[in-house]
C-alpha cells in the first residue's frame, strides 16, 4: 500500500514507522523544517513500547511531494486540518482514501468540504506519542485503532486498511459506530489533556490526585450532554472507568496538550472542551466546567505568548 502521513509529528511518525517496518511505501509530510531535515539526513528513529529502531523514508513539505497515494492518514492538529487538506490536494487521486484520526470533534464536516464522502474514513486511536528531538520520537500503546467508512461504498477499502494496520502491529479494528468512539475518545482528551496541561502534570500524577475522579466525572458529565445532542449515548460511569483504565496503561506520560503548552504551540482545546461549551450555549444545557477549562487554557496560552 502506498501511504502518506499528513502531519508527521509524534503520532504520525509512530504510525508511519510501523507501516514502513511492515513493508509499505510510506511518505511523511509536515512543515517542521528541523524535523524534516533530521529525517532526510538520518532516517526516522522511533521507540515503540521500549524497543527502538530506525527506518529510511521520504519526508518533505506537502507542496514538495509529487506522488499520489492510495491512502493518506491525517494527524494534524485539529486547527490545521483545513490547511492540510488544501496543501495535499495535488497528492490525491479520485480513489485516494483519507483516514482521519484527529483528536476532537467536528472534523467530518470539514472533510466533507474537500473529499468525496466515499473516500472518507473516520477513526480514533488511544496510542500515545511524543517527540524527543527532531527525527526521534516515541510511541506507546496496545489499544485499538478503530475506523469506519463515512459512506457504505467505502467498506471494502476500510477493511483492507484495518487488515494492514493489524499486520503492522497497530491493532486495527473495524468499528460499527465510529461516532460513539469519537465521542469516547473526546472524553479521554477533554479530561487527561486539558487537566494535565493546566496542572503541569503527567497522567499518572493527575490520577494520583485526590480530586481527579471528581474533576473527570464533572467533565465527562458535560461531554455526555453534548453527545446526546448528536444522538450518542455516553454512560458516565462507564466513561469514567474507561478513562481511568487508559490512564493506567500509559502511566507517567505527558499528553499532547501538555506537550503543546510546554513547546509554546496552540492547543486543540476549542475542538474538545471548547466545542462542548459552544454546544451548551446553542442547545441550552449546562457545561460550566468545560467553559471554565477552555478559558483557563486560553489564558495560559496568552500568558505564555502562544499564538
SULBEL-V127832 format. One record per backbone hydrogen bond with DSSP energy under -1.0 kcal/mol. CO is the residue of the C=O (numbers start at 0). NH is the residue of the N-H. If there is no record, write none. Layout:
# SULBEL-V127832
<<CO NH> <CO NH>>
This chain:
# SULBEL-V127832
<<0 24> <1 69> <1 70> <2 26> <3 72> <4 28> <5 74> <6 8> <8 12> <9 13> <10 14> <11 15> <12 16> <13 17> <14 18> <15 19> <16 20> <17 21> <18 23> <19 22> <24 2> <26 4> <27 59> <28 6> <28 7> <31 35> <32 36> <33 37> <34 38> <35 39> <36 40> <37 41> <38 42> <43 54> <44 136> <45 52> <46 138> <47 50> <50 47> <52 45> <54 43> <57 27> <59 29> <60 63> <61 64> <69 96> <70 3> <71 98> <72 5> <73 100> <76 79> <77 80> <79 83> <80 84> <81 85> <82 86> <83 87> <87 90> <88 91> <90 68> <96 71> <97 120> <98 73> <99 122> <106 110> <107 111> <109 112> <110 113> <110 114> <115 118> <116 119> <118 97> <119 149> <120 99> <121 147> <123 145> <127 139> <129 137> <132 135> <134 44> <135 131> <135 132> <136 46> <137 129> <138 48> <139 127> <144 172> <145 123> <146 174> <147 121> <150 153> <151 154> <153 157> <154 158> <155 159> <156 160> <157 161> <158 162> <159 163> <160 164> <161 165> <162 166> <163 167> <164 169> <165 168> <170 144> <172 146> <176 180> <177 181> <178 182> <179 183> <180 184> <181 185> <182 186> <183 187> <184 188> <185 189> <187 191> <188 193> <190 194> <191 195> <192 196> <193 197> <194 198> <195 200> <201 205> <202 206> <203 207> <205 208> <208 211> <210 214> <211 215> <212 216> <213 217> <214 218> <215 219> <216 220> <217 221> <218 222> <219 223> <220 224> <221 225> <222 226> <223 227> <226 231> <227 230> <234 238> <235 239> <236 240> <237 241> <238 242> <239 243> <240 244> <241 245> <242 246> <243 247> <244 248> <245 249> <246 250> <250 203> <250 252> <252 202> <254 258> <255 259> <256 260> <257 261> <258 262> <259 264> <260 263> <267 270> <268 271> <268 273> <270 104> <271 275> <272 276> <273 277> <274 278> <275 279> <276 280> <277 281> <278 282> <279 283> <286 290> <287 291> <288 292> <289 293> <290 294> <291 295> <292 296> <293 297> <294 298> <295 299> <296 300> <297 301> <298 302> <299 303> <300 305> <301 304>>
